[in-house]
Amino acid sequence: MPEKTLTRRPVRIDGAHPTRSVVRLLARRPGRMAVAIGAFALKEIPMWALPVVTAAIVDLVAGDGDVSAVLGWFALAALLLLQNYPNHVLYTRMFMTVVRDTGAELRNALAARLQNLSIGYHTRASSSVVQTKVVRDVENIEVMLQQVMHPLLSATMVLLGAVAMTAVVVPAFLPVYLLAVPLALLIRWSTARRSRASNERFRREVEGFSARVGEMASLIPITRAHGLEETAVTRVAAGADGVRRAGFVLDLLNGRIASMSWVAMQLLGVSCLMLAAVFSLTGVVPITPGEVVMLSSYFALLTQGLTQLLMLLPVAARGVESVRSVAEVLEEPDVEVNEGRHRVDSVTGRIDLDHVSHRYPDAEADAIHDVTLAIPAGETVAFVGSSGSGKSTMLNLVLGFVRPTGGRILIDGRDASTLDLRSVRRRVSVVPQESVLFEGTIRENVAYGMPGVDDARVRSALRDANALDFVDAQPDGWHTVVGERGARLSGGQRQRIAIARALVRDPRILLLDEATSALDPESEQLVKEALDRLMAGRTTLVVAHRLSTIRRADRIVVLEHGRIVEEGAHDDLIALGGRYALLHLTQAG
């Protein structure tokens, strides 16, 4: 049942008001929360009722009362205590369902938001920091709800019960209770700002450290190859020291808050006992010995609950800071907007760039400037040029990863800015320089996102990708697990799996970004043969540094500083003797 509700209702968090956001999260399941609070109220009855029982028994003893009356009070106390078990189980079932569902909703909301955020955001954000938000910060929120809610409700129930019973038995003593709550609020208010600053500083240090660890893990082959192990360890150690220092400052602050809270509440408890005894002895307020015990017990319970709450301020502060951290993703405005735009059911593959320009944020010049290009369906167009000429930006523009800052791009004659690009990309395949595989089987990687594809189609794609021979040679065939990022396969094997993944989707538009540049000659030849099959009949855009790989392109577009300087077939451009001919001559030696 929960799975159906976790993905349908949008999760909204206000980073400026995290406490309010937590209340909203809990209020998403009002029925379960109402049952949980009701069960909690019932199970907590002994907390405020037992001091009344104790007071009655003390007065019976002091006044030579009847034994049967004592047994009656005992029976009542036993009944109240026994009902705690079923109600506590009910409370735990209801409330923890809310907590766990809330955690799952937050993780699902983060995953969905990350999929909708622009590629620009993912370029800026560290994947390790994003992982920390999804895993650690949501866990902090769950821990906060688990550990803080129980003492908060308990203190509230005890306060209400104590006030109600005192109002009935000794109403003149009520003003004394007014000292406890304001004092607790004063302690909370006086430490809130410093606690928030310290928690935020600690979170930033942890995120920075996570980024460094992720960087270290990805660079291990380079580090080992150059004998830079000590340098890598030193960089991580610097991050760990930052976490240590920020954590120690936070621990010291939390220790001071805990001690201040305990001393203040214990002083209040002793003061209450002293006042009740003085009132009873002097007769200022008519209080029996049993009522002295009752009032002292109530105040002890109240101060104990408030002390526990104040002791949990560090957990609450950490959870609130994690709410702010999660909000940084959920409130990030750099979103690729597709909702409400026209969905595409089919794509023929015609692409038109109409005076397209693009300038990256904070850049001084356009990466692509006033490019006009018509690409009929089924044509293969290769982009060449020196580094920084705008080749990869051209592919990102066609994919919609970046949007034109000038001009427009048309897909099958329709302005891409009016289309739901998710539906367009389902008819597009990309084969990058470094193919990324996930830690699953070969078949799962080929059929990624296509759970219903049949075995014959997967096998045909592997055959056309020149991958079937090495797949069949694996111990478990296509059920062989490829390892994290495909680490158990060679570069050429990973590339052919990526081509099979593209083939099984039968795309109408194909983007090849340096798809053979990192391969040895034998693997390159196998991949080239597979790419020839993949490109047949499809609109293909190719970026390549090796000009030998694009000789058979229908058209070669030469870019320099984001502008088209030459355009034509290989032989025509060689005969022209311009920029392409110079690049070709340089590579030919």
ROLUMSE-406132 format. One line per field, with one value per residue (C-alpha): residue number from 1; residue in one letter; x, y, z. Coordinates in Angstrom, 2 decimals. Example, Ala and Ser with C-alpha at 12.3 -4.5 7.8 and 13.67 -1.06 7.14 Angstrom:
nr = (1	2)
rest = (a	s)
east = (12.30	13.67)
north = (-4.50	-1.06)
up = (7.80	7.14)
//
This chain:
nr = (1	2	3	4	5	6	7	8	9	10	11	12	13	14	15	16	17	18	19	20	21	22	23	24	25	26	27	28	29	30	31	32	33	34	35	36	37	38	39	40	41	42	43	44	45	46	47	48	49	50	51	52	53	54	55	56	57	58	59	60	61	62	63	64	65	66	67	68	69	70	71	72	73	74	75	76	77	78	79	80	81	82	83	84	85	86	87	88	89	90	91	92	93	94	95	96	97	98	99	100	101	102	103	104	105	106	107	108	109	110	111	112	113	114	115	116	117	118	119	120	121	122	123	124	125	126	127	128	129	130	131	132	133	134	135	136	137	138	139	140	141	142	143	144	145	146	147	148	149	150	151	152	153	154	155	156	157	158	159	160	161	162	163	164	165	166	167	168	169	170	171	172	173	174	175	176	177	178	179	180	181	182	183	184	185	186	187	188	189	190	191	192	193	194	195	196	197	198	199	200	201	202	203	204	205	206	207	208	209	210	211	212	213	214	215	216	217	218	219	220	221	222	223	224	225	226	227	228	229	230	231	232	233	234	235	236	237	238	239	240	241	242	243	244	245	246	247	248	249	250	251	252	253	254	255	256	257	258	259	260	261	262	263	264	265	266	267	268	269	270	271	272	273	274	275	276	277	278	279	280	281	282	283	284	285	286	287	288	289	290	291	292	293	294	295	296	297	298	299	300	301	302	303	304	305	306	307	308	309	310	311	312	313	314	315	316	317	318	319	320	321	322	323	324	325	326	327	328	329	330	331	332	333	334	335	336	337	338	339	340	341	342	343	344	345	346	347	348	349	350	351	352	353	354	355	356	357	358	359	360	361	362	363	364	365	366	367	368	369	370	371	372	373	374	375	376	377	378	379	380	381	382	383	384	385	386	387	388	389	390	391	392	393	394	395	396	397	398	399	400	401	402	403	404	405	406	407	408	409	410	411	412	413	414	415	416	417	418	419	420	421	422	423	424	425	426	427	428	429	430	431	432	433	434	435	436	437	438	439	440	441	442	443	444	445	446	447	448	449	450	451	452	453	454	455	456	457	458	459	460	461	462	463	464	465	466	467	468	469	470	471	472	473	474	475	476	477	478	479	480	481	482	483	484	485	486	487	488	489	490	491	492	493	494	495	496	497	498	499	500	501	502	503	504	505	506	507	508	509	510	511	512	513	514	515	516	517	518	519	520	521	522	523	524	525	526	527	528	529	530	531	532	533	534	535	536	537	538	539	540	541	542	543	544	545	546	547	548	549	550	551	552	553	554	555	556	557	558	559	560	561	562	563	564	565	566	567	568	569	570	571	572	573	574	575	576	577	578	579	580	581	582	583	584	585	586	587	588	589)
rest = (m	p	e	k	t	l	t	r	r	p	v	r	i	d	g	a	h	p	t	r	s	v	v	r	l	l	a	r	r	p	g	r	m	a	v	a	i	g	a	f	a	l	k	e	i	p	m	w	a	l	p	v	v	t	a	a	i	v	d	l	v	a	g	d	g	d	v	s	a	v	l	g	w	f	a	l	a	a	l	l	l	l	q	n	y	p	n	h	v	l	y	t	r	m	f	m	t	v	v	r	d	t	g	a	e	l	r	n	a	l	a	a	r	l	q	n	l	s	i	g	y	h	t	r	a	s	s	s	v	v	q	t	k	v	v	r	d	v	e	n	i	e	v	m	l	q	q	v	m	h	p	l	l	s	a	t	m	v	l	l	g	a	v	a	m	t	a	v	v	v	p	a	f	l	p	v	y	l	l	a	v	p	l	a	l	l	i	r	w	s	t	a	r	r	s	r	a	s	n	e	r	f	r	r	e	v	e	g	f	s	a	r	v	g	e	m	a	s	l	i	p	i	t	r	a	h	g	l	e	e	t	a	v	t	r	v	a	a	g	a	d	g	v	r	r	a	g	f	v	l	d	l	l	n	g	r	i	a	s	m	s	w	v	a	m	q	l	l	g	v	s	c	l	m	l	a	a	v	f	s	l	t	g	v	v	p	i	t	p	g	e	v	v	m	l	s	s	y	f	a	l	l	t	q	g	l	t	q	l	l	m	l	l	p	v	a	a	r	g	v	e	s	v	r	s	v	a	e	v	l	e	e	p	d	v	e	v	n	e	g	r	h	r	v	d	s	v	t	g	r	i	d	l	d	h	v	s	h	r	y	p	d	a	e	a	d	a	i	h	d	v	t	l	a	i	p	a	g	e	t	v	a	f	v	g	s	s	g	s	g	k	s	t	m	l	n	l	v	l	g	f	v	r	p	t	g	g	r	i	l	i	d	g	r	d	a	s	t	l	d	l	r	s	v	r	r	r	v	s	v	v	p	q	e	s	v	l	f	e	g	t	i	r	e	n	v	a	y	g	m	p	g	v	d	d	a	r	v	r	s	a	l	r	d	a	n	a	l	d	f	v	d	a	q	p	d	g	w	h	t	v	v	g	e	r	g	a	r	l	s	g	g	q	r	q	r	i	a	i	a	r	a	l	v	r	d	p	r	i	l	l	l	d	e	a	t	s	a	l	d	p	e	s	e	q	l	v	k	e	a	l	d	r	l	m	a	g	r	t	t	l	v	v	a	h	r	l	s	t	i	r	r	a	d	r	i	v	v	l	e	h	g	r	i	v	e	e	g	a	h	d	d	l	i	a	l	g	g	r	y	a	l	l	h	l	t	q	a	g)
east = (0.00	2.58	4.31	1.24	1.20	4.94	5.22	1.94	1.87	4.57	6.80	7.31	9.95	10.65	14.33	13.63	11.12	12.37	10.33	7.14	8.18	8.59	5.07	3.74	5.51	3.86	0.49	0.53	-0.84	-3.38	-5.22	-2.16	-0.86	-4.21	-4.26	-0.59	-1.19	-4.36	-2.56	0.32	-2.06	-3.62	-0.32	1.01	-1.92	0.15	2.76	0.38	-2.08	0.39	1.37	-2.34	-2.42	0.77	-0.62	-3.86	-1.98	0.39	-2.60	-4.29	-1.17	-0.76	-4.41	-4.69	-6.91	-8.54	-6.47	-9.23	-8.92	-5.19	-5.95	-8.50	-5.91	-3.45	-5.97	-6.48	-2.72	-2.25	-4.99	-3.44	0.00	-1.21	-2.93	0.43	1.66	-1.02	-1.23	2.56	2.69	-0.12	1.66	4.94	3.24	1.38	4.09	7.02	5.01	4.68	8.41	9.56	7.08	8.23	11.86	10.99	8.98	11.88	14.33	11.90	11.31	15.06	15.59	12.77	14.06	17.61	16.27	14.50	17.36	19.37	22.66	24.21	23.24	24.76	27.93	28.25	27.18	29.40	27.83	29.18	27.45	24.19	24.54	25.08	21.82	19.81	21.28	22.67	20.39	17.17	18.43	19.06	15.46	14.17	16.33	15.09	11.46	12.11	14.03	12.37	8.68	8.41	9.79	7.94	4.59	5.47	6.36	3.17	0.98	2.64	2.23	-1.45	-2.09	-0.16	-1.89	-5.32	-4.83	-3.21	-6.07	-8.48	-6.50	-4.28	-5.17	-3.12	0.08	-0.53	1.62	4.72	4.38	4.65	8.35	9.34	8.17	9.38	12.79	13.04	12.01	14.57	17.35	16.21	16.03	19.39	21.22	19.27	21.36	24.73	23.43	22.17	25.45	27.53	25.32	25.44	29.22	29.53	27.20	29.20	32.42	30.89	29.67	33.10	34.75	32.32	33.27	36.99	36.48	34.49	37.22	39.90	38.02	37.60	41.26	42.84	44.14	45.75	47.07	48.65	50.05	51.93	52.92	50.78	49.26	50.63	49.20	45.76	45.87	46.94	43.99	41.52	43.20	42.71	39.00	38.82	40.51	37.89	35.14	36.96	37.29	33.72	32.43	34.38	32.99	29.49	30.08	31.33	28.28	25.95	27.67	27.17	23.49	23.00	24.62	22.80	19.47	20.04	21.17	18.29	15.62	16.99	17.06	13.43	12.53	14.22	12.57	9.16	9.70	10.86	7.88	5.35	6.90	6.99	3.36	2.31	4.28	3.26	-0.32	-0.12	-1.72	-3.54	-1.51	-1.50	1.69	0.35	-0.23	3.35	4.51	2.14	3.24	6.89	6.38	4.59	7.30	9.98	8.24	7.80	11.39	12.61	10.62	11.83	15.41	15.18	13.82	16.61	19.17	17.80	18.32	21.49	19.55	16.75	19.22	20.98	17.64	16.51	19.81	19.27	15.82	17.57	20.06	17.28	15.51	18.60	17.81	14.02	14.02	16.81	15.36	17.66	15.09	14.56	10.91	8.90	5.52	2.72	4.77	3.86	4.68	6.19	4.90	7.29	10.44	11.64	15.01	15.14	17.08	17.31	19.44	18.15	20.70	21.51	23.81	24.69	26.71	27.46	26.84	29.67	31.38	32.73	31.95	29.46	30.36	28.18	27.51	24.80	24.89	22.38	22.35	19.75	20.17	17.72	16.47	18.94	22.01	25.32	26.96	30.36	31.60	35.34	37.54	40.13	39.44	36.94	35.50	31.97	31.61	30.27	28.06	26.42	25.47	24.25	22.07	20.47	19.89	18.38	20.93	21.59	19.16	19.96	20.52	19.73	17.89	16.01	16.35	13.65	12.99	10.93	10.03	8.77	10.49	12.28	11.41	7.74	8.35	8.56	12.18	11.81	9.53	12.00	14.94	13.15	13.86	17.50	20.58	23.97	27.27	29.85	33.63	33.43	30.35	28.84	27.40	25.66	26.43	24.08	24.14	25.06	21.45	20.15	22.57	21.56	17.83	18.11	14.75	13.05	11.85	9.56	12.09	12.33	15.50	15.65	15.82	18.56	20.56	20.20	21.43	24.46	25.23	25.00	27.20	29.95	29.46	27.79	31.01	32.57	29.21	28.66	32.23	31.45	30.92	27.26	26.66	24.61	23.74	27.35	27.55	29.69	30.81	30.59	30.69	31.46	34.85	34.98	34.87	37.48	36.96	36.10	33.66	31.94	31.64	30.06	27.59	26.70	26.16	23.93	21.98	21.50	20.54	17.89	16.15	16.02	16.59	15.84	18.57	22.04	24.76	28.34	30.77	34.36	32.99	36.25	38.96	39.92	40.19	43.06	43.17	41.56	38.71	38.33	37.78	35.12	33.39	33.53	31.82	29.14	28.69	28.23	25.28	23.94	24.14	22.36	19.15	19.41	20.15	23.63	25.69	29.34	32.04	35.52	39.12	40.35	39.41	39.91	36.69	34.48	35.68	32.40	30.14	27.61	28.74	31.59	31.09	34.25	33.84	36.16	35.29	31.67	31.22	30.95	34.01	33.74	31.14	31.13	32.17	35.66	37.07	35.60	37.10	40.51	40.37	39.37	42.69	41.29	41.04	39.89	42.69	45.20	43.75	43.87	47.44	48.48	46.98	48.40	51.87)
north = (0.00	2.68	2.44	3.80	6.95	7.61	8.69	10.52	13.41	16.06	16.65	20.32	21.53	25.15	25.54	28.84	27.19	23.64	23.03	23.96	21.65	18.73	19.32	19.34	16.06	14.40	15.93	14.14	11.10	12.63	9.36	7.44	10.43	10.83	7.14	7.34	10.40	8.86	5.61	7.60	9.61	6.39	4.64	7.70	7.82	6.03	8.82	11.44	9.12	7.21	10.30	10.62	6.94	7.40	10.51	8.68	5.70	7.98	9.82	6.49	5.35	8.69	8.67	4.97	4.23	0.97	-1.80	-2.46	1.13	0.57	-2.58	-0.66	1.95	-0.87	-2.50	0.82	1.31	-2.23	-1.70	1.58	-0.03	-3.10	-1.04	0.59	-2.43	-2.71	1.06	1.42	-1.23	0.55	3.90	2.41	0.74	3.89	6.47	4.48	3.75	7.52	8.04	5.33	6.37	9.97	8.91	6.92	9.85	12.22	9.88	9.37	13.12	13.77	11.13	12.59	16.14	15.14	13.62	16.89	19.23	20.50	18.99	22.32	21.62	18.14	19.59	21.94	19.51	16.77	13.32	12.45	15.48	14.55	11.00	12.41	14.36	11.36	8.92	10.73	13.77	11.80	9.37	12.35	13.47	9.97	9.80	13.22	12.15	8.87	10.32	13.70	12.92	10.46	12.79	15.76	13.98	12.57	15.99	17.43	14.67	14.96	18.75	18.52	15.75	17.52	20.84	19.18	17.14	20.01	22.30	19.82	18.97	21.99	24.84	27.35	25.54	26.01	29.19	27.18	25.19	28.41	28.52	25.28	25.76	29.38	28.38	25.53	27.87	30.44	27.84	26.76	30.32	31.36	28.47	28.19	30.56	29.15	25.60	26.27	27.87	25.02	22.34	24.05	24.38	20.68	19.66	21.68	20.09	16.58	17.35	18.66	15.60	13.31	15.10	14.55	10.87	10.43	12.25	10.06	6.87	7.92	8.98	5.88	4.52	7.91	8.28	4.83	5.22	8.39	7.34	10.08	8.01	10.31	13.38	11.77	10.75	14.29	15.83	13.51	14.06	17.82	17.24	14.82	17.42	19.98	17.54	16.83	20.50	21.42	18.30	19.10	22.65	21.22	18.57	21.20	23.38	20.40	19.47	22.97	22.94	19.52	20.55	23.89	22.14	19.47	21.91	24.33	21.62	19.87	23.18	23.70	20.19	20.75	24.19	22.63	20.07	22.81	25.06	22.23	21.28	24.92	25.47	22.29	23.07	26.73	26.18	28.98	26.49	23.47	20.55	17.00	14.88	12.82	15.94	17.06	13.77	14.16	17.72	16.78	13.76	15.83	18.43	15.74	14.14	17.50	18.61	15.15	15.37	18.89	17.90	14.98	17.29	19.79	16.97	16.02	19.51	18.37	15.58	18.01	20.63	18.06	16.91	20.48	21.21	18.09	19.43	22.56	20.37	18.38	21.64	22.81	20.12	20.24	24.06	24.26	26.37	25.10	22.62	21.32	22.22	19.63	19.65	20.97	20.80	18.79	15.09	13.45	10.03	9.52	11.12	10.93	12.51	15.86	18.47	22.18	24.75	28.24	30.96	29.11	30.64	29.49	31.18	29.43	31.33	33.76	33.12	36.10	34.70	32.36	28.67	28.43	31.57	32.07	28.53	27.63	24.00	21.75	17.99	15.80	12.57	9.72	11.89	11.45	14.75	14.91	17.88	18.50	21.28	22.10	21.75	24.35	24.89	23.95	20.34	18.87	21.92	21.16	17.67	19.01	21.55	18.87	16.70	19.66	19.42	23.11	25.55	28.08	31.60	32.74	31.21	27.94	24.21	22.31	18.56	17.37	21.01	21.66	24.08	22.01	24.63	23.65	19.89	17.55	16.59	13.43	12.02	13.10	11.45	8.11	8.11	9.15	7.11	8.38	6.50	8.54	8.18	6.38	4.19	3.97	0.64	-0.01	-2.93	-5.48	-8.22	-7.69	-8.28	-5.78	-3.16	-3.75	-3.70	-0.73	1.04	-1.62	-4.31	-5.97	-6.45	-10.08	-12.20	-12.46	-8.67	-8.40	-11.18	-9.54	-6.22	-7.94	-9.66	-6.44	-4.73	-7.37	-8.27	-11.67	-13.72	-12.32	-12.35	-16.05	-16.73	-15.36	-17.97	-16.97	-15.62	-12.45	-13.07	-12.21	-9.23	-6.47	-4.88	-1.24	0.99	-2.14	-2.63	-6.38	-5.64	-4.06	-0.64	-2.14	-4.59	-1.82	0.24	-2.64	-3.21	0.50	0.10	-2.92	-0.79	1.80	-0.81	-2.46	0.92	1.39	5.17	7.63	10.04	8.88	10.93	9.61	11.55	10.33	6.79	5.11	7.49	5.49	2.07	-0.06	-0.72	-4.18	-3.00	0.14	-1.91	-4.06	-0.97	0.78	-2.18	-2.13	1.63	1.27	-1.07	1.26	4.37	2.82	4.71	6.95	10.65	10.58	13.39	12.50	14.27	12.92	14.01	11.15	12.28	8.74	7.71	10.21	9.93	8.30	10.90	12.46	15.86	17.21	20.49	22.28	24.49	27.17	29.39	28.21	29.16	27.02	27.76	24.85	22.31	19.44	15.86	14.60	14.66	18.10	19.59	18.06	19.57	22.93	23.06	24.94	24.28	20.64	19.84	21.27	19.17	16.08	16.77	17.27	13.93	12.11	13.22)
up = (0.00	0.91	-2.47	-4.23	-2.13	-2.06	-5.68	-6.32	-3.88	-4.34	-1.33	-0.51	1.91	2.83	3.66	5.41	7.77	8.39	11.56	9.77	6.94	9.36	10.71	7.13	6.41	9.41	8.53	5.16	7.02	9.41	10.10	11.25	13.22	14.99	15.98	17.06	19.27	20.72	21.56	23.07	25.25	26.58	27.23	29.09	31.56	34.26	34.09	35.48	37.26	39.43	41.50	42.40	43.43	45.43	47.16	48.06	49.52	51.50	52.96	53.79	55.63	57.43	58.44	59.42	56.44	55.33	53.68	51.15	49.93	49.36	47.37	45.31	44.41	43.58	41.22	39.44	39.11	37.75	35.15	34.01	33.73	31.79	29.11	28.33	26.35	23.60	23.23	23.04	20.30	18.43	18.77	17.52	14.55	13.49	14.13	12.76	9.61	9.19	9.83	7.43	4.74	5.14	4.70	1.58	0.20	0.74	-1.00	-3.89	-4.13	-4.18	-6.87	-8.98	-8.52	-9.43	-12.64	-13.48	-12.62	-15.55	-16.66	-15.63	-12.02	-12.14	-13.66	-10.68	-7.95	-6.58	-6.90	-3.44	-1.91	-3.65	-2.30	1.21	0.97	-0.21	2.32	5.39	5.57	5.16	7.81	10.15	9.64	10.43	13.57	14.67	14.32	16.15	19.08	19.58	19.08	22.00	24.73	23.18	23.40	26.82	28.25	26.76	28.23	31.64	31.61	30.69	33.24	36.00	35.38	35.25	38.45	40.31	39.29	40.86	44.00	44.82	42.42	44.45	43.37	39.61	39.22	40.15	36.90	34.95	35.80	34.03	30.44	30.05	31.41	28.90	26.08	27.25	27.12	23.65	22.35	23.79	22.09	18.83	16.70	17.75	17.38	13.86	12.77	14.22	12.65	9.26	9.46	10.37	7.50	4.98	6.20	5.89	2.36	1.39	2.88	0.98	-2.24	-1.53	-0.77	-3.99	-5.91	-4.32	-5.24	-8.89	-9.19	-7.63	-10.99	-11.80	-8.25	-8.22	-11.73	-10.73	-7.22	-5.64	-2.84	-0.15	-1.91	-2.11	1.56	2.54	0.65	2.35	5.73	5.35	4.80	7.73	9.96	8.94	9.94	13.22	14.15	13.19	14.98	18.15	18.28	17.85	20.54	22.98	22.36	22.77	26.04	27.42	26.43	28.05	31.32	31.46	30.83	33.49	36.20	35.54	35.57	38.68	40.54	39.59	40.84	44.20	44.48	43.87	46.64	49.02	48.24	48.66	52.02	53.23	52.20	54.02	57.21	57.46	56.40	53.80	51.42	52.91	51.48	52.89	53.00	50.11	48.04	48.74	47.28	44.31	43.50	43.84	41.57	38.94	38.93	38.77	35.79	34.10	34.60	33.58	30.33	29.59	30.42	28.02	25.34	25.89	25.84	22.43	21.03	19.22	17.48	16.62	15.37	13.21	11.79	11.12	9.35	7.25	6.30	5.02	3.15	1.45	0.64	-1.28	-3.86	-3.76	-4.06	-6.66	-9.50	-12.27	-13.58	-17.10	-17.65	-19.58	-17.87	-20.06	-23.25	-26.33	-26.08	-29.16	-30.22	-33.12	-34.55	-38.16	-37.35	-39.16	-37.17	-37.98	-36.18	-36.93	-36.01	-32.80	-30.19	-26.69	-23.98	-20.70	-17.44	-16.58	-19.95	-21.88	-25.36	-27.02	-27.11	-30.24	-32.27	-34.91	-36.31	-39.02	-40.12	-41.76	-41.18	-43.13	-41.56	-42.04	-42.73	-40.90	-39.92	-38.25	-36.22	-36.12	-34.83	-32.23	-28.49	-27.32	-30.79	-29.64	-30.83	-27.58	-27.04	-30.39	-29.18	-25.84	-27.65	-29.81	-26.70	-24.88	-22.06	-22.66	-24.25	-26.95	-25.68	-29.19	-32.15	-32.05	-32.67	-34.56	-34.37	-37.35	-37.96	-34.41	-32.06	-29.40	-26.75	-27.12	-26.83	-23.86	-24.43	-22.37	-25.06	-27.78	-26.02	-25.98	-29.73	-29.23	-28.28	-27.17	-27.32	-25.38	-25.23	-21.87	-21.74	-18.27	-17.18	-13.87	-11.57	-13.03	-15.64	-19.28	-20.30	-17.73	-19.06	-22.69	-21.86	-19.46	-19.26	-21.43	-18.99	-21.54	-24.35	-25.51	-25.52	-29.33	-29.67	-27.04	-28.71	-32.12	-30.70	-29.14	-32.45	-34.46	-31.85	-32.34	-28.68	-28.85	-29.08	-25.91	-24.09	-24.87	-23.70	-20.22	-17.47	-17.06	-20.57	-20.56	-16.90	-16.01	-13.62	-15.13	-11.84	-10.78	-13.90	-15.94	-14.29	-15.18	-18.91	-21.16	-22.71	-26.10	-24.51	-22.56	-25.74	-27.64	-24.79	-25.06	-28.80	-28.17	-25.68	-28.42	-31.04	-28.88	-28.50	-32.32	-32.10	-34.91	-33.79	-32.79	-31.09	-31.05	-28.85	-29.42	-29.37	-30.53	-29.30	-26.19	-27.86	-29.11	-32.89	-32.70	-30.46	-32.55	-35.70	-34.03	-32.63	-36.04	-37.68	-34.97	-35.34	-39.11	-38.46	-35.77	-38.00	-40.98	-41.73	-38.67	-38.28	-36.76	-35.25	-34.68	-32.71	-33.34	-33.02	-35.19	-38.68	-39.99	-38.21	-40.06	-43.68	-44.73	-43.10	-45.49	-44.33	-42.20	-40.35	-39.23	-36.16	-34.80	-31.84	-32.06	-35.73	-38.85	-41.01	-43.49	-44.51	-47.00	-47.75	-46.88	-50.41	-51.14	-47.98	-48.71	-52.19	-50.70	-48.85	-45.84	-42.13	-42.49	-44.93	-42.44	-39.59	-41.81	-42.85	-39.22	-38.14	-41.16	-40.09)
//
